[in-house]
């Protein structure tokens, strides 16, 4: 079996460079982001001045409700356009949602550090917007295990942040730390329970949105960014790599850290961003090749 992997697309239609593949994998961020970019740039400037909240929270606080609703609708329709195009390729498509693929943002309670991280865990269980629901050939495999003829594929969407680092734990009070510890443990337990049902005679691919935390695949290299030099990968993703040890792990999110890194027994891929990016996995020897 040959598996085609596309990258973060942000509303772009992928340019497929081969017809020699059996299924398609997408690590998310299919939704449009160009209507948000101006406000993201403004948010970065506010972050430098000490603003502590998310970009979406910033937009909620600064934009009229009607304008925000229009921007959010365009974001979702861009994602729908991508999924519709993938659906027409006549191949089975498995995808997971990225941080740009959530429901329309009209309100968000995250005024404290605890509320920000509590919301991150809640988003793992959020239903997708109707625009992004499954098409005939396209399936969202968040918290699902697909046992295919030659491979197992496990999916986890919405991994877009270092969920529970030591720095975050140290900044919380005891009650908050206990609550997030419980949420973290609950999610990992759920993942492990599903993952254990795989066909252990076949190799496994884990498909997520973000890349593993504190690796070469999650480090920001952009002097214009307030996060320059920082690792912004997922601690859940890192746990899946080190604890579950799949043959291949696929993530993205950190566009400039595109590449491959071997972590223990697992070959980890950050697909990067762009419509021209294609990778092929050949399940005969579990190799990854960029086209």
N, C-alpha and C positions, 0 to 999 in steps of 0.2 A: 504494500500500500504506500502511496505517496500523498503527503499532506502539504497543502499550500498554506503558508502563514502570511497574513497581511499585517500592516503596522497600525499605529494610531492614525486615524484618517481625518478626524475633525471636519466632517462634511465633504471630504474629497472622495471622488469615485476612484477606486484602485485601478491601476494599470497592470493587468495580469500578463505576465511575460511568457507563459507556457500553457499548454492544454493538457500536459501530462501530469495530472493529479486526480485524486479520488475524492477528497474532502477539503474544506477550507476552515481554518481557525482564525478567529479575530480576538485580540486582547482588549477590545473596547475602545472608548472615546471615538465612537462613530459620529457623535453629534457635532454640529457646527459650533465654532467658537469665534468667528470673525466679528460678530456683532458685539462681543463682550470685550474685545482686545483693548479698546480705548479705556474702559473702566478698570481693566486688570492693570494697565500701566499706571493709572492714577492710584490704584490700591497699593502697588509696589512703592510708590513715592510716600504714601501714608505710613506704610510699614517701616520705612527708614526713619520716620519721625516718631515711631513708637506705637502705632496702631497695632492692636493685638488680634483683631478678629479676621474671619475669612474674607475672601474676595466677594463671595455671594452676600455675606452679611453687609459688607461695605456698599454693595449695589442696592440692597434693600433699604439701607439708611439714607442713600443719596439720590436715588431715582424715584420719580413719580410712579405709582403702582401701574398705571396704564402702559407706560413706556417699558417698565421691567417685564410686564406680561407679554408684550409684543416681542421683545428680545428673546425671552425664554421660548416662546412658540416657534420662532425662527430656528433656534438651537435644535429643538426636537424634530422639526420638519427636515432639517439637514441630515439628522441621523436616520430618519425614516427613509429618506432618499437613498442613502448608502445601503441600508438593509434590503430595500426593494431591489436595488441593482444586484446585490449578492444573491438574492433569492432567484433571480432570473438566469443565473449561470448554470442551473441544472445539476448542481452538486449539493451535497449536504453541507450546511454551514453551521459550525458551533461557535458561539461567541459568549463573552461575559461583558457586563457593563463596566465602564470606567467612571471616573469622577465627573465627566461631562454628560453622563447618560442618565442622570437621575430625573425625578419628577420636576415640574416647573417650580421655581423658587419664588415664593411670595412671602414667606416668613421663616425665620430660623432663630431658635433660642440657643444662643451660644455666647452669652455675655461673659462667662467665666471659663477658665481653662478646663475645669471639670466638664462643663456643659459641651464644650467643643469636642472633647474626646468621648463623652457619652454618646453624642450624636454619631460619631464615626462608627461605633459598634451597632447602633440602631440601624444605620444605613445598610448593614449586611442583610437585614431582614425586610427591607423596603421593597414593595412591588414597583415594577417599572411603569412608566407612563404608557397609556394605551397606544400611542404612536410607535412604541418600540416593542410591542408584543410580538410573539413569534409569527413568522410567515411560514408558508408551506415547507420550504427547504431550510429555513433559518430557525435555530433553536438556541435560546439562552440557557446555558448549562450551569448557572450559578447554583452551587451546592448540589450538583448532580454528578453522577458517575455514568459514563457511557462505555459499555463493554462491546467493542467492535471486533471484527474477525481477527485483527492482528495487533490490537492495541487497546489499552484502557485510557480514557481521557476524563480527568476530574476538573471541574471548573469552579472558580471562586471569583465573583465580581466585586466591585467597589473597594478593592484594596488600593488606596490612594494616599496613604499617609503613614509615617511611623506611628503605629497605633498606641504602643504602650512602652515607651523607652524608660530607662532608668532616670533620665532627666525629668520626664513627665511625672513619674512616680514620686520623685523627691519634692516636686513642687505642689503636690496635693496634700490635703490633710488626711488623717487616718481613715475617716469614714468614706471619703471620696476614693482613696486608694483601694480600699476594700471592695467598693462597688465595681470599679473598673477591673480589678483582679478577677472578680467573679464573672464579669461579662467576657473577659478575655478567655478564661478557662472554659466557659460554656461554648463559645465559638469553636475553640480548638477541639473540644470533645465531640461536637457535632461533625466537624470536618473529619476527624479520625474515624468516627463510626461509619461514615459513608465510604471513606477511602478503604477501609478494611474489607469491603465487599467486592473489591476488584478481583479480576481473574489473575491470580498470582503467577500463573504460567506465562503471562504476557507482559511486555514492558508497559510502563505507564507515563503519560504526559500530564502534567498539571498546567492548566491555563488560567492565568489571573490577569489583572490589569497592571498592577505595580510590580516593580522588581525587588529582589531581596535587599533588606536593609544592611547598610555598611558593607557594600561590595563595590566593585568598580562599575557596576551596572546601575547605581542609584546616586551617583555623585554629581551635583550641579557644577557645571563649568561655564559660567556666564557672569562676567564681571558686572553686568548691568542689573543682575538679580540680587535681591536682598538675601537670597539663600546660596549665593556663590560659595563653593567649597564645602557645602553641607551635604550630608547624606539624607535623602528624603524618601527612601524606599520603605517597604512595608515590613514591620516586624512579624506579622502573620505569615507573609511570604517567606521570610527567612526561616521561620519555624518549620514551615512545610518542607523546605529544602533539606534542612538538617535533621528533622525528626522523621519525615516520611520517605525521604530519599528516592524520589521518582527518577526514572532514567533521564527525562527531559523536563525542564521547567521553563514556561514561556510567560514573560511579562513585558511591560513597556513603560509608559508614563513619563519617565525621565528621558526626554527626546535626545539630548546631547550625549547620553551614555550608552547609545546603541552598541551592541556587541555581544560576545559570548564569553562566559567565564565558567570554569569547572569548579564546583564546590562539593568536595567529597566525591560521592559517586554520581552526582547530578550535573548534567550539562545545562547551564542556565543561559537563556537568550533574552536580551532586551531588544525588541524589534525596532525601537526608535519610532520616528514619525515620517509619514509621507506616502503619497499615492504610488510612488515608483518602487517601494520596498516589497520584495517577494523573497520568502525563504521556503525551501522544500525540505521536509523530513522524509527520509526513506526508511520505512519500518523494517526492511530486511537487515540493515546494520545500524539503525538508529543514528544516522548521520544528519547533520544540519548543513545545508548549502544555501548561500545567498545567490540569487539569480541576477 
